[in-house]
Amino acid sequence: MDVGFRRHVAGEAGVDSHPGHGGIDGRYDELTSLLTPHRRAPADALRLVADPAKI
């Protein structure tokens, strides 16, 4: 069983040890850097805003 998973199950792992925060797992950091350009909204993207009174 992975050490990080054991810490999570035991309630000892904090959010700062999550690989999504960077610097924890080199493979995760590499994947993030490769996907970052594809996560930007297109220049012509529109934002949809709902009127809560009509929901």
N, C-alpha and C positions, 0 to 999 in steps of 0.2 A: 504494500500500500504506500502511496506517495506521502512524503513527509508533510507537504503543504495540506494535503487532504486530511491527514490525521490531525493536524493542528486545527483545521476548520471544524471537523467533527467534534473535537474536544472543546471547542469554543475558545481556543487560544489565538486564533488568527484574526487580525484586525483588517480593516479595509485597506490599510497601507501596504499589505502584503499581496494584494490582488495584482496579477500580471497586467491588468488594464491600466494601472497607474504608471507604468513604464519603469525601466531599470531593474525589473525583477527577473524577467525571462527574455533572453536575447532573441529567441525565435519569435516570441509574441511581439517584441519591439520591431523586428524586421517586417513581420506581416503588417503591422500598423503603418509603418512607413511606406510600404508598397500600396496599401489601400487608401491612404489619405487623399491622394489626388482625385480618386473616384468618388469620394464622399462629399465633395463640394457641390453646392447647388449650381445649376446652369445659370448663366448670366440672364437669360430670359425667363427664369422661373417665376411663377406667380405664387403669392401666399393666399391661402384660403382662410378666411376669418368667419366664424360662425356668430350669429346673433343669439345669445343665450335666451333671450325672451321668446324666440321662435322654436326652441328645441323642446 
